[in-house]
Amino acid sequence: MTEDRPGFTHRRERHGLIGPFSGRQLLLAAAAIAVVAIVIVAITTPLGNTSIGPNIANPRATPFIIGEAPAEGLRPGSTAPDLATTLDDGTTYQLTDLDDRPIRLADLRGKVVWLNFWASWCPPCQQETPILRELDAKYRDRGLAIIGISVQETTPADVEAYAQRYQLGYTIGFDGSGHILRTYRVFALPTQFFIDVNGMVQLVLNGPVDEAGASALIESMLGAVPSDPGPS
């Protein structure tokens, strides 16, 4: 009598798509890499650009991130916010220079204004300091006003010492409270705002500038004709 025996079956051992990894695992890994890449691009891409000038970003330097990027920053074509803001208690905070004099964009209307948010301890800010100094000397008499807005510093005296050490001749405002930094939605240092003669933002860049590109942009903006404000 022959015993019933289970039939013999050969099942092939399952292998991953690549080595021990399954297709699903590889897909999840690829998705994670893509997310990281998108985040890197987001924090190193300028907040806006303009068609009137070349790319002015320094390709060899990256910004120093100091906060979370806003859902929407200031864009080219928008009116530059005042360098003053109303506080919760109803008082007005006005940005002042290192001699405690108010800095107002209205007083600079008709000039090309370059706002540079920076800090003396910030390596990419230090790297571009000579560029701002040279372009200030080159274009000041032609209608460029550079305003360096110092943020996250201890005292105006510390900023003044830095300005004297590197012989910075342009105006520097001390935004120790960070009110103007928040008004302009700055999350990286340095951050640049180029404002035309009519008070409109033309370019926003989070990161250091390239000297040749910045010079070309300034030349193009200085050559623009102011719009007629009409009868007063």
C-alpha positions, 0 to 999 in steps of 0.5 A, a space after each residue: 500500500 502506497 502512502 499518500 504523500 504531498 506533491 513536491 512543488 518548487 517555489 522560487 525565492 523572491 528577490 528584491 528589485 535591486 538586491 534586498 530592496 523591493 520596488 516599493 522601498 526604492 520608490 519611497 527612497 527616491 521620493 525622499 531624495 526628491 523632497 530634500 532636493 526641493 527643500 534645498 532649491 527652495 531655500 537657495 532660490 531668489 524670492 523673485 526676479 526681474 526682466 530688466 537685468 541679469 542674474 546677480 546672484 553669486 554662484 559660489 556662495 549661499 545665504 545664511 538661513 535665520 528662519 522659516 521661509 514665508 509662504 509668500 515673500 515680497 515680489 517684483 512689482 510691489 511697492 516697497 514697504 516703509 521702513 517704519 511699522 505700527 506696533 501692537 501698543 499703537 506706537 510707531 517704530 522707525 528705522 534709524 541709522 547709527 546716529 539715530 537719524 530716521 531712514 525713510 524711503 520717501 526721502 530717497 524717491 527718485 533714487 535707485 535704492 538697494 536695501 541690504 539686510 545683513 549682520 556683521 557675524 554672517 559669513 556670506 555678508 562679510 564676503 560681499 561687504 567689499 562689493 557693496 563698498 565698491 558699488 557705493 563709491 561707484 554709483 552714489 553720485 549717479 543716484 544709487 542709495 545703499 541702505 544696509 539694514 543690520 539685524 540680530 546685532 547686540 548694539 549699534 556700537 558693534 555695527 559702527 565698529 564694523 563699518 569703520 573697520 571696513 570703511 563703509 560709506 553707505 547708510 546703515 540702519 540698526 534694526 535691533 528689534 527685527 521689526 523691519 526684517 519681519 516687515 520685509 519677510 526676510 528669512 536669510 542673510 544677506 537678503 537684497 531688495 532693489 527698489 526703482 526710482 518710483 519706489 517699486 521693488 524690482 528684484 529680491 535676492 536672498 543671498 550674496 550678489 555677484 559684483 558684475 551682475 549687480 553692477 549691470 542691474 544698477 546701470 539698467 535701473 539708473 537708466 530707467 525714466 521715472 514715471 510721471 506722478 501727475 499733478 499734485 
